[in-house]
Amino acid sequence: MRIEIWSDFASPECYVGQVRLQHVIQRLGMQRDVDYRQDAYLIDPQAPVRSVETNAEKLAYDKGISLKQAHERYEHWKRLGATEGLNIRYGFAYNTNTMDAHRLVLWVQDEYDDPTLTQRLIDLLFKANLTNNFILADREVLEEIGQAAGLNGKEIIRMLSSNAYKKAVIAQTAHFNDLGESSLPFFIIGKKSFAGIQPRQVFADALNKDADEFVNARL
């Protein structure tokens, strides 16, 4: 079954939604039955490459509130992430550009055609930004993440030093905008589409119409 997903590594909603889908796929034992494709979306194409402020610091400045109040506004992401076994620290993550992270994923998908490798890389990129709060625009950070996923560090730097996949990231972002959707992550599972985080049962039914009920099960 074909699965296509638009998301951005700067979005905790995308992190939770994609991990939830993975858990459902595992629960159904369908790991070998899905053809998984990640498409790029830049929530903030103008986000800085050299990040100096966290999301909470930026929110506090923009809204004229205290840093404590800003962090409190992000607590719902921590609670939601916990439902999928994630530790999301969105307020502490840096406001950073994700172009190179998307380029890395698109390159791996084309170069290796290995869904397991691609998924491992995607998971590590989300975790690096939203749990460990590394700066994804830093190419040394991306090299370390890629190596942890099983890639060759020199090949990563060679690709990132080029302009490869920049136009593809921009085109995929534009294509999503042309769809008229506004919520990420955006899933196309088979012939059905879903915007935003979905209940487990919705994913299960889209993957297998005969799936058992397990909507509230802790995975």
C-alpha positions, 0 to 999 in steps of 0.5 A, a space after each residue: 500500500 502506498 503511503 505519502 506524507 507531507 511534514 516538517 521536522 519543525 512541527 511537533 504535530 508531524 512528529 506525533 502523527 507520523 510516529 502514531 502511524 508507525 505504531 499502527 503499522 507495527 501493530 497490524 504487522 504491515 511493515 512489509 506491505 507499505 510503500 512509504 514516501 516522505 515529501 518535504 514541506 517548509 513551514 517557515 522557508 525564511 527561518 534562520 540557518 544560524 539559530 540564536 533563539 528557541 521557540 519559547 524565546 521567540 514566542 515570549 518576545 512576539 507576545 510580550 509574555 514571560 519565558 515561563 508563560 511561553 513554555 507553559 503554552 507548549 506543554 500540550 505538545 509534551 503531553 500529546 507526545 507522551 501518548 506515543 512514548 515521545 519526549 517532546 521539548 518543543 519550547 526548547 527547540 531552536 527556530 531553525 531552517 529545515 531545508 537541508 534536513 529535507 534535502 537529506 531525506 529526499 536524497 536518501 529516498 532516491 539514492 538508497 530506495 530503502 524504506 527502513 533506512 529512510 524511516 530511521 533517518 526521519 525518526 532521528 531528525 525529529 528526535 534531534 530537533 524536538 527532543 534533543 534540541 539540536 539545530 537541524 540547519 547545522 550540517 555537522 549535526 546532520 552529518 552525525 544524524 545521518 551517520 547514526 542512521 547508517 549513512 556515510 558522512 563524507 557522502 552526506 557532506 558532499 550532497 549538502 555542499 551542493 544544490 541537490 534537491 533544493 528545487 525538489 523541496 521547494 516544489 513539494 512545498 508548493 504542491 502541498 499548498 496547491 492542494 489547498 490543505 492547511 494542516 500538517 502532517 498530511 497523509 495519503 494512504 492508498 486513495 484516502 487523505 487525512 490532514 493532521 494527527 489522526 486517531 489510531 483507529 482512523 489509520 488502522 481502518 485506512 490501512 486495513 478495513 478489517 482492522 480490530 478495534 484498538 483506538 485507545 490502546 497504548 502502543 
